[in-house]
Amino acid sequence: MQLQGKTVLVVGAGRSGMDASRFLLAHGAKVILSDSKPREKLSHDLWLLEDMGVKLMLVNQLPERITWDLVIVS
């Protein structure tokens, strides 16, 4: 699957979710990383991902209207 330019929602900001986000970024995807926990309860690596361009949606704060091409549940 071609990931360049695709918007991918990654559900779960644990180790596998962050690894998936890095992989997707490396392949040109636009990444939205979602988790039910607040930022304080997650790894500090989350800030690095955000600096790399990952959009964070924490505490299940997904907007009502959001579109994506692929969802990865980690």
C-alpha positions as CSV (number, residue, x, y, z in Angstrom):
1,M,0.0,0.0,0.0
2,Q,1.2,3.4,-0.9
3,L,1.3,5.6,2.2
4,Q,2.7,8.8,0.8
5,G,0.1,11.6,1.4
6,K,-2.4,9.3,3.1
7,T,-3.9,10.3,6.4
8,V,-3.6,7.5,9.0
9,L,-5.3,7.3,12.4
10,V,-3.3,5.3,14.9
11,V,-5.4,4.4,17.9
12,G,-3.3,3.8,21.0
13,A,-0.2,5.7,22.0
14,G,1.7,2.9,23.7
15,R,5.0,1.5,22.3
16,S,3.4,-0.1,19.3
17,G,1.3,2.9,18.4
18,M,4.3,5.2,18.6
19,D,6.4,2.7,16.5
20,A,3.6,2.6,13.9
21,S,3.5,6.4,13.9
22,R,7.3,6.6,13.2
23,F,7.0,4.0,10.4
24,L,4.1,5.9,8.8
25,L,5.9,9.2,9.0
26,A,9.0,7.7,7.4
27,H,6.8,6.5,4.5
28,G,5.2,10.0,4.0
29,A,1.9,9.5,5.7
30,K,0.1,12.2,7.7
31,V,-0.4,10.7,11.2
32,I,-3.1,11.3,13.8
33,L,-2.3,9.5,17.1
34,S,-5.2,9.0,19.4
35,D,-5.3,7.7,23.0
36,S,-7.8,7.7,25.9
37,K,-5.1,8.8,28.4
38,P,-4.0,12.4,29.0
39,R,-0.5,13.5,27.9
40,E,0.9,13.3,31.5
41,K,0.2,9.5,31.6
42,L,2.0,8.8,28.3
43,S,5.6,8.5,27.3
44,H,7.7,11.6,26.9
45,D,8.5,10.3,23.4
46,L,5.1,11.6,22.5
47,W,6.4,15.1,22.3
48,L,9.1,14.0,19.9
49,L,6.4,12.5,17.6
50,E,4.5,15.7,17.8
51,D,7.6,17.7,16.8
52,M,7.9,15.4,13.8
53,G,4.4,16.3,12.7
54,V,2.1,13.8,14.3
55,K,-1.2,15.3,15.3
56,L,-2.2,14.2,18.8
57,M,-5.8,13.6,19.9
58,L,-5.7,12.6,23.5
59,V,-8.4,11.7,26.1
60,N,-10.6,10.5,23.2
61,Q,-11.0,14.0,21.9
62,L,-11.4,13.1,18.2
63,P,-13.5,15.7,16.4
64,E,-16.9,14.7,15.2
65,R,-15.7,15.1,11.6
66,I,-12.4,13.7,10.7
67,T,-11.5,11.7,7.7
68,W,-8.6,9.2,7.2
69,D,-7.5,6.7,4.7
70,L,-6.4,4.0,7.1
71,V,-6.9,3.1,10.8
72,I,-4.3,1.2,12.8
73,V,-5.4,-0.1,16.2
74,S,-2.4,-0.8,18.4
